[in-house]
Amino acid sequence: MKIRLKAFARYRDLLGGEMEVDLPEGSTIIDLLNKLASRSNDLRDQIFDASGKIRDDVNVMVNGRHFESLEGSETVLADGDEVALFPAVVGG
């Protein structure tokens, strides 16, 4: 299946913006993030903390909904889904 990925801010620098990602049927958010992280150690460090959990400052939206409001990292993706990856906005 094909997922449309939009990467923003530091993730755009590492991934190049928009792309299609091929994944097996039934893949989840964590499967997608692991596939992306396999591209480089820098990207892995930007997505996962030292224990292998998704960092708190990583936002993942699936078709406009935050992944934590769905099934979290175990959210199952479907062909044609649009996933946006961006860092949390901080500051004042």
VENHU-V663595 format. One line per field, one symbol per residue. phi: phi as a letter, one per 20 degrees, with the letter a starting at -180 (. if undefined). burial: 1 if it has 16 or more other ideal C-beta (glycine too) atoms within 10 Angstrom, else 0. A space follows every 50 residues. Layout:
BEGIN
phi->???
burial->???
END
This chain:
BEGIN
phi->.ddedddclffffednneaddecfgnfdgffffffffffafffgffddef enefffeedcddlndfgfeddmfegeecgnfdddcbffecpc
burial->00101110001001100000101000111111110110000010011100 000100011111000010010010101000101111000000
END
